[in-house]
Amino acid sequence: MEGVETREIAKLTSGGIARGSDTVACEGALSIIIGNELHGKHELGITMRTVGDDGFLALGFIYSEGIISSIDDVSDLVTSGDTVSIELSGNVNFDPPKHCRASTITSSCGICGRVSLDENLAISNELDESMSINLDAIALCLEAVTSKQIIFSQTGGSHACASFTSNGSILRIFEDVGRHNAFDKLVGSYIDDGGVPQSGLGVFVSGRASYELVQKSIRAGFPIMIAIGAPSSLAVDLAREHGMTLGCFAKDESITLYSGVRRIIQ
């Protein structure tokens, strides 16, 4: 199965050591190469990811970075092994000193290696005010995501990111060892279809709500973000600044709201 590998283990219990094997989530390096006529080809950086949907990951990544605004900005995309090569079309906003990373992007960090933290990282979208959800929908969303986390069910070592409707139905879900990678894969899948989710969809993340994930959510147009884990201070501040509904510590019977309570139906 793509996304998982097997490793030999030794398990220690009160009865002694037993040798066997275990399934672990795959983690490997992906190089994203980007180019256009003005600047030539450049490596944006090396990201550690779970193999699979690499093209979506690259599209979502360069969208969240503000390099492209739609699939029309991409003239060619080729995935070969552990490399994704993207050719930009026209006068796309690609600035190598600004966009290329100075270090490896680990599976736990989506903005590591940036020379500077640009103001709001290309956020410009106004979020939809028509979407709303209740606790029952959140519970359904939690149940559906849990049942669809194939890699996690085998390894316990992956994050999930999913889009959902106001009734809690899951439309798309992606897994990766990196929570920001899972988010980029989700967004990239919508870009590949010719758009980004602007209206009537929320986003669910299986881990904590970090600044980078809130930024990606707002950039993609999700008005509601639900997280199982805790938020950071910057994540809360950014969500409030842009009017996004941010709910964390999501459970079947409760959720803690840090911003955008107006979209929650009691």
C-alpha positions as CSV (number, residue, x, y, z in Angstrom):
1,M,0.0,0.0,0.0
2,E,1.3,3.4,-0.9
3,G,2.2,5.6,2.1
4,V,3.2,2.8,4.4
5,E,6.3,0.7,4.9
6,T,7.3,-2.3,7.1
7,R,10.1,-2.3,9.6
8,E,11.5,-5.0,11.9
9,I,10.8,-4.4,15.6
10,A,11.5,-5.9,19.0
11,K,8.6,-5.5,21.5
12,L,9.4,-5.5,25.2
13,T,6.7,-6.7,27.6
14,S,6.7,-8.2,31.1
15,G,7.1,-11.5,29.4
16,G,10.3,-10.5,27.7
17,I,11.3,-9.4,24.2
18,A,9.4,-10.6,21.1
19,R,10.7,-9.9,17.6
20,G,8.4,-9.2,14.6
21,S,7.5,-6.4,12.2
22,D,5.4,-3.3,12.3
23,T,3.8,-1.0,9.7
24,V,5.0,2.7,9.8
25,A,4.0,5.8,7.8
26,C,6.3,6.5,4.9
27,E,8.4,9.7,5.0
28,G,10.7,10.7,2.2
29,A,12.1,13.9,0.6
30,L,10.3,15.7,-2.2
31,S,12.1,18.3,-4.3
32,I,9.8,21.0,-5.8
33,I,11.4,22.7,-8.9
34,I,9.8,25.8,-10.3
35,G,10.6,27.9,-13.3
36,N,9.5,30.6,-15.7
37,E,11.0,32.5,-18.6
38,L,12.1,35.4,-16.5
39,H,14.0,33.6,-13.6
40,G,14.7,30.2,-15.0
41,K,14.5,27.1,-12.8
42,H,14.9,27.1,-9.1
43,E,14.4,24.6,-6.3
44,L,11.8,25.9,-3.9
45,G,13.0,23.6,-1.2
46,I,13.0,20.0,0.0
47,T,9.9,18.9,1.9
48,M,9.6,15.7,3.9
49,R,6.3,14.0,3.0
50,T,4.4,10.8,2.7
51,V,4.7,9.5,-0.9
52,G,1.5,10.0,-2.9
53,D,-0.4,12.9,-4.4
54,D,2.9,14.7,-4.9
55,G,1.5,16.9,-7.7
56,F,-1.4,18.0,-5.5
57,L,1.1,18.8,-2.7
58,A,3.2,21.0,-5.0
59,L,0.2,22.8,-6.3
60,G,-1.2,23.5,-2.9
61,F,2.2,24.6,-1.6
62,I,2.8,27.2,-4.3
63,Y,-0.8,28.4,-4.0
64,S,-0.4,28.9,-0.2
65,E,2.9,30.7,-0.9
66,G,1.1,33.2,-3.2
67,I,3.1,32.1,-6.3
68,I,0.0,31.1,-8.2
69,S,-3.7,32.1,-7.9
70,S,-5.2,29.3,-10.1
71,I,-4.3,26.4,-12.3
72,D,-4.1,28.8,-15.2
73,D,-0.8,30.0,-13.8
74,V,0.7,26.6,-14.4
75,S,1.7,25.7,-18.0
76,D,3.2,22.3,-17.1
77,L,3.6,20.0,-14.1
78,V,5.7,16.8,-14.2
79,T,6.1,14.3,-11.3
80,S,9.1,12.0,-11.6
81,G,10.2,10.0,-8.6
82,D,10.8,12.3,-5.7
83,T,10.7,15.5,-7.8
84,V,7.9,17.7,-9.0
85,S,8.8,20.2,-11.7
86,I,6.4,23.1,-12.4
87,E,6.6,25.5,-15.3
88,L,4.8,28.8,-14.7
89,S,2.9,30.6,-17.4
90,G,2.9,34.3,-18.2
91,N,3.9,36.9,-15.6
92,V,3.3,34.9,-12.5
93,N,4.4,36.4,-9.2
94,F,7.5,34.3,-8.7
95,D,10.4,35.9,-6.8
96,P,13.2,33.4,-6.1
97,P,14.9,35.3,-3.2
98,K,11.4,35.5,-1.5
99,H,9.9,32.1,-2.3
100,C,12.9,29.7,-2.2
101,R,13.6,28.1,1.1
102,A,17.0,28.3,2.8
103,S,16.6,24.9,4.5
104,T,14.8,21.6,4.4
105,I,11.1,21.9,5.2
106,T,10.5,19.2,7.8
107,S,7.2,17.2,8.1
108,S,6.3,19.3,11.2
109,C,6.8,22.8,9.8
110,G,5.3,24.5,6.8
111,I,7.1,27.9,6.9
112,C,10.5,26.8,8.1
113,G,13.3,28.0,5.9
114,R,11.6,31.2,4.7
115,V,13.9,34.2,4.7
116,S,11.2,36.4,6.2
117,L,7.6,36.0,7.4
118,D,5.7,38.1,4.9
119,E,2.6,39.9,6.0
120,N,-0.1,37.3,6.1
121,L,1.7,35.2,3.5
122,A,-0.4,36.1,0.5
123,I,-3.8,36.2,2.2
124,S,-6.3,38.2,0.3
125,N,-9.6,36.2,0.3
126,E,-12.8,37.4,2.0
127,L,-14.4,34.5,3.8
128,D,-17.9,33.3,3.1
129,E,-20.4,34.2,5.8
130,S,-23.2,31.9,4.7
131,M,-21.8,28.6,6.0
132,S,-22.7,27.4,9.5
133,I,-22.5,24.2,11.5
134,N,-23.7,22.7,14.7
135,L,-22.3,20.2,17.2
136,D,-24.0,17.2,15.5
137,A,-22.3,18.1,12.2
138,I,-18.9,18.3,14.0
139,A,-19.5,14.8,15.5
140,L,-20.3,13.4,12.1
141,C,-17.2,14.9,10.7
142,L,-15.0,13.4,13.4
143,E,-16.5,10.0,12.9
144,A,-16.2,10.2,9.1
145,V,-12.5,11.3,9.2
146,T,-11.6,8.6,11.6
147,S,-13.1,5.9,9.4
148,K,-11.3,7.3,6.3
149,Q,-7.8,7.6,7.8
150,I,-6.4,4.5,6.1
151,I,-2.7,5.2,6.8
152,F,-3.4,6.2,10.4
153,S,-5.4,3.1,11.0
154,Q,-2.4,1.0,10.1
155,T,0.4,3.1,11.5
156,G,-0.9,5.7,14.0
157,G,1.6,8.0,12.4
158,S,-0.1,10.3,9.9
159,H,-2.1,13.5,10.0
160,A,-5.4,14.0,8.0
161,C,-6.9,17.1,6.4
162,A,-10.4,17.0,5.0
163,S,-13.0,19.3,3.5
164,F,-16.6,19.0,4.8
165,T,-20.0,20.4,4.2
166,S,-22.3,22.1,6.7
167,N,-24.0,18.8,7.6
168,G,-20.6,17.2,8.4
169,S,-20.2,15.2,5.2
170,I,-16.6,14.6,4.2
171,L,-15.9,15.5,0.5
172,R,-12.1,14.9,0.3
173,I,-9.5,13.7,2.7
174,F,-5.7,13.4,2.4
175,E,-3.1,12.0,4.8
176,D,0.6,12.7,5.3
177,V,3.2,12.6,8.1
178,G,3.2,16.4,7.8
179,R,0.0,18.2,8.7
180,H,0.9,21.1,6.4
181,N,1.5,18.6,3.6
182,A,-1.9,17.0,4.1
183,F,-3.4,20.5,3.9
184,D,-1.5,21.3,0.7
185,K,-2.6,18.0,-0.9
186,L,-6.2,18.9,-0.2
187,V,-6.0,22.4,-1.6
188,G,-3.9,21.2,-4.5
189,S,-6.6,18.8,-5.5
190,Y,-9.1,21.6,-5.8
191,I,-6.7,23.8,-7.7
192,D,-6.1,20.9,-10.1
193,D,-9.9,20.8,-10.7
194,G,-9.7,24.5,-11.7
195,G,-10.6,26.3,-8.5
196,V,-10.3,26.5,-4.8
197,P,-13.0,25.9,-2.2
198,Q,-14.5,29.3,-1.5
199,S,-18.0,28.8,-0.4
200,G,-19.9,26.2,1.7
201,L,-16.9,24.1,2.8
202,G,-15.0,23.9,6.0
203,V,-11.7,22.2,6.7
204,F,-10.8,19.6,9.3
205,V,-7.3,18.9,10.6
206,S,-6.4,16.0,12.8
207,G,-3.7,17.7,14.8
208,R,-3.2,21.2,16.4
209,A,-4.2,24.5,14.8
210,S,-0.9,26.2,14.0
211,Y,-0.4,29.6,12.4
212,E,0.6,28.0,9.1
213,L,-2.5,25.9,8.9
214,V,-4.8,28.9,9.7
215,Q,-2.9,30.9,7.0
216,K,-3.4,28.1,4.4
217,S,-7.1,27.8,5.4
218,I,-7.8,31.5,4.9
219,R,-5.8,31.6,1.7
220,A,-7.9,28.7,0.3
221,G,-11.1,30.4,1.4
222,F,-12.3,28.0,4.1
223,P,-14.5,30.0,6.5
224,I,-14.5,27.3,9.2
225,M,-11.5,25.3,10.5
226,I,-12.0,22.5,13.0
227,A,-9.0,20.9,14.8
228,I,-8.7,18.0,17.2
229,G,-5.7,19.6,18.9
230,A,-4.9,23.0,20.5
231,P,-4.3,26.3,18.7
232,S,-1.3,28.6,19.0
233,S,-1.6,32.3,20.0
234,L,-0.7,33.4,16.5
235,A,-3.2,31.0,15.0
236,V,-6.0,32.5,17.1
237,D,-4.9,36.1,16.3
238,L,-4.8,35.4,12.6
239,A,-8.2,33.7,12.6
240,R,-9.8,36.6,14.4
241,E,-8.2,39.2,12.2
242,H,-9.7,37.6,9.1
243,G,-13.0,36.5,10.5
244,M,-12.5,32.8,10.3
245,T,-14.3,30.4,12.6
246,L,-11.7,28.4,14.5
247,G,-12.8,25.5,16.7
248,C,-10.3,23.3,18.6
249,F,-10.3,20.4,20.9
250,A,-13.1,18.9,18.8
251,K,-15.0,16.1,20.4
252,D,-18.4,14.4,19.8
253,E,-19.9,16.4,22.7
254,S,-17.9,19.6,22.7
255,I,-15.7,22.0,20.9
256,T,-13.8,25.1,22.1
257,L,-14.3,28.2,19.8
258,Y,-11.6,30.8,19.6
259,S,-13.1,33.0,16.9
260,G,-16.1,33.2,14.5
261,V,-18.8,32.0,16.9
262,R,-21.4,33.5,14.6
263,R,-21.1,30.5,12.3
264,I,-21.9,28.0,15.0
265,I,-25.6,27.0,15.5
266,Q,-26.5,25.8,19.0
